[in-house]
Amino acid sequence: MGWGKWLGILLVPALAAAAQDAPGSVKIQDHRSRWNYPTTVAPRQGQKLHLVEKGDTLWDLGHRYLGSPHAWPQIWELNRWVADPHWIYPGDPLLIPLESRAISSGDGPDPAIAGLSPDRLVRNPAMGRVGYLYAFQDYLHLPYLAPKGAAANFKELKAIRITGCQKEERQNLSRGDIVYLGGGRDKGLQVGDRMVALKIVQRGLRHPDSGLDGKSIGDVIQHAAILRVLAIHPKNAEAAIEDTLDGVEIGDFVAPFDPPTLIHAKDAPLRTDTREPIKLGTKAKVLYGRNGATYFGSGDLVLIDAGKKAGLKVGDVLLGIRGKQMVQDGGWGGAVTNRYLGQLLVVRADEKSSTCLVISTKTEMTLGDTVTK
């Protein structure tokens, strides 16, 4: 069962059960379960034993005992014989950490996703591609330029390295995998926090006009996944990958998740001033195509060398153009004009660079092409 399902859906008959107070050893009756459950359980001080009843979910038990459904990972952490938190069965014994901190309403997810259980996808039905130019799936693998380098960017974001994973044999991690973070309470993390995974996809990017000997203009960093923190320890933490398109690797970093502003087609209509030659306004050059692509068309994400300082902002629609030398009698020569290539939508604007989504193309674009406002 995927991570898009509710926790602990029960498919087997109920057994009479009740919560038991610590201390004291309790013998667990034989019952049908997927898991190799303990036959005797001895709750410690500050713990309660709950025998699962029909209809129970970790989500509901988090709300009942810890004051918030978003605290369910604290229960799962004490009962790791439950290999998959989506499934618990009547009669299963669960230790409840009564002294753990309950998550307050202010610690919960963004209001747009507050009604979803912790393991559901971040996106809601409005976040699909239909009707949107810039959708959540674009945010999931969005590149951006870090002009001072990746290390400085991660320091500014207070990013934390992914140090390991639950399945040691896995290299490329995907939805549902559990990863270990190199920071916990010492970094201010809390159970239920959402994080965005970041990976370095190109170091030392050079401007296409500078040639091979040009100086670096920064490192390219790309979003890789959304994670939710499950358990906190003094200097490390565990998190589940909720959604990813390109996969996550050990050594990637995570930073606080800032829900993206999606852009609907009605809010960014295509421009009609596309008659050649194109009238030039604010100009920029295409620096990078996602995944290092050299040529790109509709749906691709690119970086350009202009941002807020040049007056660009999220939601601007830009025109892509390419210089063209006019033909005169006797061959090429004379004035240089331009031809229209397509349109791009600014989806992230930094100080001196922007990330754009190509939303319409007449012909494919390439590195070094010009965009104009």
C-alpha positions in Angstrom: 0.0 0.0 0.0 1.5 3.4 -1.1 2.2 6.4 1.0 -0.9 8.0 -0.3 -3.2 5.8 1.8 -4.5 6.4 5.4 -2.5 4.9 8.2 -3.5 1.7 9.7 -6.5 0.7 7.5 -7.9 -2.4 9.2 -9.2 -5.4 7.2 -9.6 -8.0 9.9 -12.3 -8.6 12.6 -12.1 -6.8 15.9 -10.9 -8.2 19.2 -12.0 -6.9 22.6 -9.2 -4.6 23.8 -8.5 -1.7 26.2 -5.6 0.5 27.1 -3.4 -0.7 30.0 -1.5 1.5 32.4 2.1 0.9 33.2 3.9 -0.8 34.9 3.3 -4.5 34.7 3.8 -7.2 32.1 0.9 -8.0 29.9 0.5 -11.3 27.9 -0.8 -10.7 24.4 -3.4 -13.1 23.1 -2.9 -14.8 19.8 -4.5 -13.0 16.9 -4.2 -12.5 13.2 -1.6 -9.9 12.2 1.0 -9.3 9.5 3.6 -8.6 12.1 5.7 -10.7 14.4 4.1 -8.9 17.5 5.6 -9.4 20.9 3.9 -12.0 23.0 4.4 -10.1 26.3 4.7 -6.4 26.8 5.9 -4.5 29.8 5.2 -0.8 29.5 7.8 1.5 31.2 7.0 4.5 33.4 5.4 7.2 31.2 4.0 4.6 28.7 0.6 3.1 28.2 -0.2 -0.1 26.5 -3.0 0.1 23.9 -4.4 -3.1 22.3 -5.6 -2.1 18.8 -9.3 -2.2 18.2 -11.2 -2.3 14.9 -11.1 1.1 13.3 -7.9 2.3 15.1 -5.2 4.1 13.1 -2.0 5.6 14.3 -3.4 9.0 13.1 -6.4 8.6 15.5 -4.3 7.3 18.4 -1.9 10.2 18.1 -4.9 12.5 18.5 -6.4 10.5 21.4 -3.3 10.1 23.5 -0.9 12.9 22.4 -3.3 15.7 21.6 -2.6 15.8 17.8 -2.9 13.3 15.0 0.4 14.7 13.6 2.1 13.1 16.6 1.5 9.6 15.3 5.3 9.0 14.5 6.0 9.2 18.2 3.9 6.1 18.7 5.4 4.3 15.7 8.9 5.0 17.1 8.1 2.8 20.1 6.6 0.0 18.1 9.0 -0.7 15.2 8.0 -4.3 15.0 5.1 -2.7 13.0 7.1 -2.6 9.7 4.6 -0.5 7.8 2.6 2.1 9.7 -0.2 1.9 7.2 -1.2 -1.4 8.7 -2.1 -2.3 12.3 -4.5 -5.1 13.3 -7.0 -5.7 16.1 -5.1 -7.2 19.0 -1.7 -5.7 18.1 -0.1 -4.2 21.2 1.1 -0.6 20.9 3.1 1.3 23.5 2.0 4.9 23.8 4.6 7.5 24.9 2.4 9.5 27.3 5.3 11.8 28.3 6.2 12.8 24.7 5.4 16.3 23.5 2.1 16.6 21.7 2.2 18.7 18.6 0.2 21.9 18.9 -2.0 23.3 16.2 0.7 25.7 15.3 3.1 22.9 14.6 0.9 21.3 12.0 1.2 21.5 8.2 0.3 24.3 5.9 -3.5 25.1 6.0 -3.8 23.8 2.4 -2.9 20.3 3.6 -4.0 20.4 7.2 -6.8 17.9 6.5 -4.4 15.2 5.2 -2.9 12.5 7.3 0.9 12.8 7.8 1.9 10.3 5.1 -0.3 11.7 2.3 1.2 13.7 -0.5 1.8 17.4 0.1 -0.2 18.4 -2.9 -4.0 18.8 -2.7 -6.4 18.2 -5.6 -5.9 21.8 -6.7 -2.2 21.2 -7.1 -2.3 19.1 -10.2 -1.2 20.1 -13.7 -4.7 20.6 -15.0 -5.3 24.4 -15.2 -1.9 25.3 -13.8 1.1 26.5 -15.7 3.3 26.1 -12.7 2.2 23.0 -10.7 3.6 21.2 -7.6 5.3 18.7 -9.8 7.5 21.5 -11.2 8.4 22.6 -7.7 9.5 19.1 -6.9 12.5 19.3 -9.2 13.0 23.0 -9.5 16.6 24.2 -10.1 18.0 27.5 -8.8 21.4 29.2 -8.9 23.4 29.7 -5.7 25.8 32.5 -6.8 28.1 32.1 -3.7 28.2 28.3 -4.0 26.3 25.4 -2.5 28.0 25.5 0.8 27.1 29.1 1.5 23.6 28.5 0.4 23.1 25.5 2.6 24.6 27.5 5.6 22.2 30.3 4.9 19.2 27.9 4.8 20.5 26.0 7.9 20.3 22.8 5.8 21.0 19.4 7.3 22.7 16.5 5.6 21.0 13.2 4.9 23.4 10.8 6.6 21.8 7.4 6.0 18.7 5.4 5.3 16.7 2.6 6.8 17.3 0.3 3.8 21.1 0.3 3.7 21.2 -1.4 0.3 19.3 1.4 -1.4 21.2 4.2 -3.2 18.5 6.1 -5.0 15.7 6.6 -2.5 12.0 7.2 -3.4 8.6 7.8 -1.9 8.1 6.0 1.4 11.7 5.4 2.2 13.0 6.4 5.7 16.2 8.6 5.9 18.4 9.7 8.8 19.3 13.3 9.2 22.4 14.7 10.8 20.6 17.0 13.1 17.7 16.7 15.6 16.7 18.7 18.6 20.1 20.5 18.4 18.9 22.0 15.0 15.4 22.8 16.3 13.6 20.1 14.4 10.2 18.9 15.6 8.1 15.9 14.8 5.8 16.7 11.9 8.1 19.3 10.3 8.1 19.2 6.5 11.5 19.6 4.7 12.6 20.0 1.1 15.5 17.9 0.0 18.2 19.7 -2.0 20.9 18.3 -4.2 23.8 19.8 -6.0 23.4 19.2 -9.8 26.2 21.3 -11.2 29.2 23.0 -9.5 30.9 25.9 -11.1 28.4 26.9 -13.7 29.8 29.2 -16.4 28.0 31.8 -18.3 27.3 30.6 -21.9 28.9 33.8 -23.2 32.1 33.4 -21.3 33.5 30.3 -22.9 35.3 27.4 -21.2 37.7 29.7 -19.5 35.1 31.8 -17.9 34.8 32.1 -14.1 32.1 30.3 -12.2 28.9 32.2 -11.6 27.7 29.8 -8.9 26.5 26.3 -8.2 23.1 24.9 -9.4 21.0 23.3 -6.7 17.8 21.4 -7.4 14.8 20.4 -5.3 14.7 16.7 -4.9 11.8 15.7 -2.6 9.5 16.6 0.2 10.1 14.8 3.6 8.3 14.7 6.9 10.2 14.4 10.2 9.0 11.2 12.1 11.2 11.0 15.1 13.6 13.4 16.9 16.8 12.5 18.8 19.3 14.9 20.4 21.6 15.2 17.4 19.8 13.3 14.6 16.3 12.6 13.3 14.3 10.2 11.1 12.2 11.4 8.2 10.0 9.8 5.5 10.1 10.8 1.9 6.6 11.9 1.1 7.0 12.8 -2.6 9.8 12.9 -5.2 10.2 12.7 -8.9 14.0 12.4 -9.3 14.9 10.5 -6.1 17.0 11.3 -3.1 20.6 10.2 -2.2 22.6 10.0 1.0 24.6 13.2 1.1 21.8 15.4 -0.1 20.6 18.1 2.2 17.2 19.1 3.6 15.9 22.6 4.5 12.6 23.9 5.8 9.8 23.5 3.3 8.2 26.7 2.1 5.0 25.9 0.3 5.2 27.1 -3.3 2.9 29.7 -4.9 1.3 27.8 -7.8 0.4 29.8 -10.9 -2.8 29.2 -12.8 -3.1 29.7 -16.5 -5.6 32.5 -16.1 -3.1 34.5 -14.0 -0.4 34.3 -16.6 -1.9 34.5 -20.0 0.3 34.1 -23.1 1.6 37.3 -24.6 0.4 38.4 -28.0 3.2 40.9 -28.8 5.2 38.2 -30.7 5.4 39.9 -34.1 9.0 39.8 -35.4 11.3 41.6 -34.7 10.5 41.4 -31.0 10.7 44.7 -29.2 13.3 44.4 -26.5 12.8 45.3 -22.8 14.8 43.8 -19.9 17.1 41.3 -21.4 18.6 38.1 -20.0 20.4 35.0 -21.2 19.5 31.4 -20.7 22.2 29.8 -18.4 21.1 26.3 -17.6 18.5 23.7 -18.5 17.2 21.3 -15.9 19.3 18.1 -15.8 22.0 19.8 -17.8 19.9 19.9 -21.0 21.2 21.9 -23.9 18.0 22.2 -25.8 14.5 22.5 -24.3 10.8 23.2 -25.1 7.5 23.4 -23.3 7.5 22.1 -19.8 11.3 22.5 -19.2 12.8 24.5 -16.4 15.7 26.9 -17.2 17.8 29.4 -15.3 18.4 33.0 -16.7 20.8 35.6 -15.6 18.4 38.3 -14.4 16.2 38.5 -11.3 14.8 40.9 -8.8 17.5 43.5 -9.4 16.5 43.7 -13.0 12.8 44.1 -12.1 11.7 40.5 -12.6 9.2 38.8 -10.3 7.3 35.6 -10.0 4.5 35.4 -12.6 6.2 37.5 -15.3 5.8 36.1 -18.8 9.0 36.6 -20.9 9.6 36.1 -24.6 12.4 34.0 -25.9 14.3 35.3 -28.9 17.4 34.6 -31.0 19.4 37.0 -33.0 19.1 36.7 -36.8 21.2 38.4 -39.4 19.2 39.8 -42.3 19.9 38.7 -45.8 20.9 41.3 -48.4 21.8 41.1 -52.1 24.9 39.0 -52.6 24.6 37.0 -49.4 24.5 37.4 -45.6 25.2 40.7 -44.0 23.6 43.9 -43.0 21.5 44.5 -39.9 20.8 42.0 -37.2 17.2 41.4 -36.2 15.7 38.7 -34.0 13.2 35.9 -34.2 10.6 34.7 -31.8 11.2 31.3 -30.0 8.6 31.0 -27.3 7.4 32.2 -23.9 8.7 31.6 -20.4 7.1 32.0 -17.0 9.2 33.3 -14.0 8.5 30.8 -11.1 11.3 31.8 -8.8 13.1 35.2 -8.7 16.4 35.6 -6.8 18.5 38.7 -6.7 20.4 38.3 -10.0 18.9 35.1 -11.5 15.5 33.5 -12.0 14.1 30.1 -12.6 11.7 30.0 -15.6 9.2 27.4 -16.9 9.0 27.2 -20.7 5.3 27.4 -21.3 5.1 27.8 -25.1 7.6 27.3 -27.9 7.6 28.0 -31.6 10.9 26.3 -31.9 13.3 24.7 -29.4 15.5 27.0 -27.3 19.1 26.5 -26.3 21.7 27.8 -23.9 22.7 31.4 -24.6 19.3 32.4 -26.1 17.9 35.7 -25.0 14.7 36.3 -23.1 13.1 39.7 -22.7 10.4 41.2 -20.6 
